[in-house]
């Protein structure tokens, strides 16, 4: 299965629903004090530990992907699929395709 076929079949469904699907209340609000980012997991968890007045715990990075440029897997059609499904996430969290 190609990456584009994977997107067509699974993007926006099940565990790949938008992040805001998992975060919003029924009224559309986000009842959280802090939202960390996976791409900055260690630093953001340190912030959480600090807020909660807990000792920092080093988080191991056990499964690392190769240092490929993820953009090489996207073409205009796959970008459109992502944009149409995850537009609100992209806008709310400040992501971009660049």
C-alpha positions in Angstrom: 0.0 0.0 0.0 1.4 3.4 -0.9 1.4 6.3 1.5 -1.3 8.0 -0.6 -3.5 4.9 -0.5 -3.0 4.7 3.2 -4.2 8.3 3.6 -7.2 7.7 1.4 -8.2 4.7 3.4 -7.4 5.7 7.0 -6.8 9.4 7.5 -9.4 10.9 9.7 -10.7 7.6 10.9 -10.3 5.6 14.1 -7.1 6.4 15.9 -6.2 8.8 13.1 -9.0 11.2 13.8 -8.1 14.8 14.2 -6.3 15.8 17.4 -9.1 18.2 18.1 -11.6 15.3 18.0 -9.8 13.9 21.1 -9.4 17.3 22.8 -12.6 19.2 22.4 -15.7 19.1 24.7 -19.1 18.7 23.2 -19.5 22.5 23.2 -16.3 22.8 21.1 -14.1 24.2 23.9 -10.7 22.7 24.8 -10.8 22.2 28.6 -7.0 21.9 29.0 -4.5 24.1 30.7 -1.5 22.9 28.6 -1.1 21.0 25.3 2.3 19.5 24.7 3.6 18.5 21.3 4.9 15.0 20.5 7.6 16.5 18.4 8.9 18.3 21.5 7.8 15.6 24.0 10.8 15.7 26.3 10.8 19.5 26.7 7.0 19.7 27.0 7.0 16.9 29.6 9.6 18.8 31.6 7.2 21.8 31.5 4.4 19.5 32.8 6.6 18.2 35.6 7.5 21.7 36.5 3.8 22.9 36.6 2.9 19.9 38.7 6.0 20.4 40.9 7.2 16.9 40.2 10.8 15.7 39.6 11.7 15.4 35.9 11.8 11.9 34.5 13.9 11.3 31.5 11.8 9.9 28.7 13.6 7.4 26.5 13.4 7.7 22.8 13.1 4.0 21.9 11.7 3.9 18.4 13.3 6.4 16.1 12.5 6.9 12.5 15.2 7.6 10.0 16.1 11.2 9.5 14.2 11.3 6.1 12.5 14.5 5.1 8.9 13.6 5.6 7.9 16.0 2.8 9.3 13.7 0.1 6.3 11.4 0.8 3.7 14.1 0.0 2.5 15.3 -3.4 -0.2 17.8 -4.1 -3.0 15.2 -3.8 -1.8 13.8 -0.5 -1.4 17.4 0.8 -5.0 18.0 -0.2 -6.1 14.9 1.6 -4.3 16.0 4.8 -5.5 19.6 4.5 -9.2 18.6 3.9 -9.2 16.3 6.9 -6.9 18.0 9.4 -7.3 21.7 8.4 -8.5 22.7 11.8 -5.6 20.9 13.6 -3.2 22.6 11.2 -4.6 26.0 11.9 -5.1 25.7 15.6 -1.7 24.2 16.3 0.2 26.3 13.8 1.5 23.6 11.5 2.4 24.1 7.9 3.4 22.1 4.8 6.7 24.0 4.5 
